[in-house]
Amino acid sequence: IDILTDLKERWANIPEDNDPKLLTFIQILREQTLSEPTRKIVAFSQFADTVEYLGRKLEEANLPVFAYTSAKASRGNKQTIAANFDAGLKTEAQENKYQILIATDAISEGLPERNPLSLYFSSSCTETG
């Protein structure tokens, strides 16, 4: 028990911004959104809490992100996603409020399949190199 208590206390003292994967992800997204401002980026995670975490952190980094999980499955949110990420929509129906979509596989429910992904990241990726 003492070991676990000590581990919990040390874990709580780690600064939240000490997340090298997140910092690298933000850097990649910034570079991509600056170099190709019309490109849409879609990233998937298996876990809803990861999507919520990334959505919050990317918003804090002032990136144009929309986070979507089954908890946010509403007609309005699906319309927002379609308007911002479905290249098959007529030009006048398209919006450009969001450039990055972070989602779980809940996104596949009821959305068109004609839209290919621009980018795929797995939350289980580890740093290499």
Secondary structure, DSSP 4 states (H G I P E B T S, - for coil): -HHHHHHHHHHHTS-TT--HHHHHHHHHHHHHHHH-TT--EEEE-S-HHHHHHHHHHHHHTT--EEEE-GGG--HHHHHHHHHHH-TTS-GGG---S-SEEEE-GGGGTTS-S----S----TT-----
